[in-house]
Amino acid sequence: MKILILNACHNQNIENLNVLLPNKSNIIHIRLQEQNILHCTGCMSCVWNMESMNPGYCILKDDMNFIYPTFIHSDLVILMTDIVFGGFSHQMKKIIDRLISALFTAPLKKRGLDVGHIMRYKKRPSIYAIGFQNKYNNETADTFTKYIENICTLWDVPYGNSLIYALDQDAESNNQLIQNTITEWKDTLA
Amino acid sequence: MNCRLLLLSGSYRGEKTTSNSILSHLSQHIENKDISIERLKISSRIPDKKNDELIFNHIDMADIIIFCAPKYNLSLPAPVMYQFERLYQRKDELTEKKRKFISIIQFEAPVGGTIAQKICRNFSDSMGFCWYGDLTLPGAGEIKGRPLHETDSMIKNIRTSLEITAKAISDGHPVPEKARKTGKKQMPTWLIILIVNSLIKQYCKKNNIDIFKAPYENEFGLWDKNDFYHN
């Protein structure tokens, strides 16, 4: 299984996570702080801008050039982010915004409660989001969970889920949570 | 007593943006002369210390903040999240004052916006602002940076919603339920999908564009290389 970890967390030790991941997995771990990634300018030339249309390509040239194909050909993408007001941190959101070109085509389709574009690639990775909080906050944790549910519906991924990792809870129970989650992945993705 | 109203645009694409058009229309209909209006926008550069400082100072002085941003992949654009993070880091430096916060989320699609609004609400609560309501404006993509009085009947509901909101703010009230409901009214989803898809199909046929091109189908990125490890 090809697993791509996109890590936008500050000061989080994820070595435990690697140990917990399924055996015989190929893992690429990208720390977003170390990448040169510009933020989306909203020109939409990759999707529907009729004047400068270039379907599937982003006009910006940066480290997203290798993240796009890596993302598309992964079986599972783990998004690790600090939870910011119930959403992704800006580091992670930069990637999410830029993924528009790799995910969507111009034509529309009703998807869940939202309206999304028809997907660009037939194969898409499953998504698992791990949201970190210094102190457990029910409001933002709830928003984050719903956000990931909606993202997974909009991106039409085969499997999607999320997990809240609160740093004020003891490490053992957090690791147990991750272990349970990975068991669930193994069953679902097998 | 003079009340300071800050219009904060979460769009960073320039001056002619839909967020700017919406905020302009709103400010034009605020009739209370005791309300002084200032405008700012989120910077397109990250980080931009000068812009961060400017936004912080204006928020510090404001009595009412009206924030308007586009919906981007269900949430707010990355530069907005950056600015929210920066403001939260400095929230203890704000002078003690009851600031009111209104969020307006606009987007092309005919439905959605709930998550983006929830994030705004969480931000407002975390900053200790007084939540003064929200407007969700689907179908706003048709505005395309034009002044709202120049737009056609498709934008009528958005105009009405903003005018009701402006009246409420002038009278010192939060966003009325009527404004929220009016702003959300749209053409049926199926009709929008039909129109948009027909236009795209026609354009692509005329210009010989393969809209479904998948450029990375045969590129594998880092999966081709050896710098990953096997567990």
Boltz contact constraints between the chains, C-beta under 6 A:
constraints:
  - contact:
      token1: [A, 23]
      token2: [B, 231]
      max_distance: 6.0
  - contact:
      token1: [A, 25]
      token2: [B, 231]
      max_distance: 6.0
  - contact:
      token1: [A, 26]
      token2: [B, 228]
      max_distance: 6.0
  - contact:
      token1: [A, 28]
      token2: [B, 222]
      max_distance: 6.0
  - contact:
      token1: [A, 28]
      token2: [B, 228]
      max_distance: 6.0
  - contact:
      token1: [A, 39]
      token2: [B, 78]
      max_distance: 6.0
  - contact:
      token1: [A, 39]
      token2: [B, 79]
      max_distance: 6.0
  - contact:
      token1: [A, 42]
      token2: [B, 13]
      max_distance: 6.0
  - contact:
      token1: [A, 50]
      token2: [B, 203]
      max_distance: 6.0
  - contact:
      token1: [A, 53]
      token2: [B, 209]
      max_distance: 6.0
  - contact:
      token1: [A, 55]
      token2: [B, 211]
      max_distance: 6.0
  - contact:
      token1: [A, 55]
      token2: [B, 213]
      max_distance: 6.0
  - contact:
      token1: [A, 56]
      token2: [B, 213]
      max_distance: 6.0
  - contact:
      token1: [A, 56]
      token2: [B, 215]
      max_distance: 6.0
  - contact:
      token1: [A, 57]
      token2: [B, 215]
      max_distance: 6.0
  - contact:
      token1: [A, 66]
      token2: [B, 221]
      max_distance: 6.0
  - contact:
      token1: [A, 66]
      token2: [B, 222]
      max_distance: 6.0
  - contact:
      token1: [A, 68]
      token2: [B, 216]
      max_distance: 6.0
  - contact:
      token1: [A, 69]
      token2: [B, 216]
      max_distance: 6.0
  - contact:
      token1: [A, 69]
      token2: [B, 219]
      max_distance: 6.0
  - contact:
      token1: [A, 69]
      token2: [B, 220]
      max_distance: 6.0
  - contact:
      token1: [A, 69]
      token2: [B, 221]
      max_distance: 6.0
  - contact:
      token1: [A, 70]
      token2: [B, 221]
      max_distance: 6.0
  - contact:
      token1: [A, 70]
      token2: [B, 222]
      max_distance: 6.0
  - contact:
      token1: [A, 72]
      token2: [B, 216]
      max_distance: 6.0
  - contact:
      token1: [A, 73]
      token2: [B, 220]
      max_distance: 6.0
  - contact:
      token1: [A, 73]
      token2: [B, 223]
      max_distance: 6.0
  - contact:
      token1: [A, 84]
      token2: [B, 81]
      max_distance: 6.0
  - contact:
      token1: [A, 84]
      token2: [B, 85]
      max_distance: 6.0
  - contact:
      token1: [A, 85]
      token2: [B, 119]
      max_distance: 6.0
  - contact:
      token1: [A, 85]
      token2: [B, 122]
      max_distance: 6.0
  - contact:
      token1: [A, 85]
      token2: [B, 123]
      max_distance: 6.0
  - contact:
      token1: [A, 86]
      token2: [B, 118]
      max_distance: 6.0
  - contact:
      token1: [A, 86]
      token2: [B, 119]
      max_distance: 6.0
  - contact:
      token1: [A, 86]
      token2: [B, 122]
      max_distance: 6.0
  - contact:
      token1: [A, 87]
      token2: [B, 75]
      max_distance: 6.0
  - contact:
      token1: [A, 87]
      token2: [B, 119]
      max_distance: 6.0
  - contact:
      token1: [A, 90]
      token2: [B, 78]
      max_distance: 6.0
  - contact:
      token1: [A, 90]
      token2: [B, 81]
      max_distance: 6.0
  - contact:
      token1: [A, 90]
      token2: [B, 82]
      max_distance: 6.0
  - contact:
      token1: [A, 90]
      token2: [B, 85]
      max_distance: 6.0
  - contact:
      token1: [A, 93]
      token2: [B, 78]
      max_distance: 6.0
  - contact:
      token1: [A, 93]
      token2: [B, 81]
      max_distance: 6.0
  - contact:
      token1: [A, 94]
      token2: [B, 78]
      max_distance: 6.0
  - contact:
      token1: [A, 96]
      token2: [B, 73]
      max_distance: 6.0
  - contact:
      token1: [A, 97]
      token2: [B, 72]
      max_distance: 6.0
  - contact:
      token1: [A, 97]
      token2: [B, 73]
      max_distance: 6.0
  - contact:
      token1: [A, 97]
      token2: [B, 78]
      max_distance: 6.0
  - contact:
      token1: [A, 105]
      token2: [B, 211]
      max_distance: 6.0
  - contact:
      token1: [A, 105]
      token2: [B, 212]
      max_distance: 6.0
  - contact:
      token1: [A, 106]
      token2: [B, 200]
      max_distance: 6.0
  - contact:
      token1: [A, 106]
      token2: [B, 211]
      max_distance: 6.0
  - contact:
      token1: [A, 107]
      token2: [B, 197]
      max_distance: 6.0
  - contact:
      token1: [A, 107]
      token2: [B, 200]
      max_distance: 6.0
  - contact:
      token1: [A, 108]
      token2: [B, 193]
      max_distance: 6.0
  - contact:
      token1: [A, 108]
      token2: [B, 196]
      max_distance: 6.0
  - contact:
      token1: [A, 110]
      token2: [B, 189]
      max_distance: 6.0
  - contact:
      token1: [A, 114]
      token2: [B, 112]
      max_distance: 6.0
  - contact:
      token1: [A, 115]
      token2: [B, 109]
      max_distance: 6.0
  - contact:
      token1: [A, 115]
      token2: [B, 110]
      max_distance: 6.0
  - contact:
      token1: [A, 115]
      token2: [B, 111]
      max_distance: 6.0
  - contact:
      token1: [A, 120]
      token2: [B, 214]
      max_distance: 6.0
  - contact:
      token1: [A, 121]
      token2: [B, 214]
      max_distance: 6.0
  - contact:
      token1: [A, 139]
      token2: [B, 122]
      max_distance: 6.0
  - contact:
      token1: [A, 140]
      token2: [B, 122]
      max_distance: 6.0
  - contact:
      token1: [A, 143]
      token2: [B, 118]
      max_distance: 6.0
  - contact:
      token1: [A, 147]
      token2: [B, 115]
      max_distance: 6.0
  - contact:
      token1: [A, 150]
      token2: [B, 74]
      max_distance: 6.0
  - contact:
      token1: [A, 150]
      token2: [B, 115]
      max_distance: 6.0
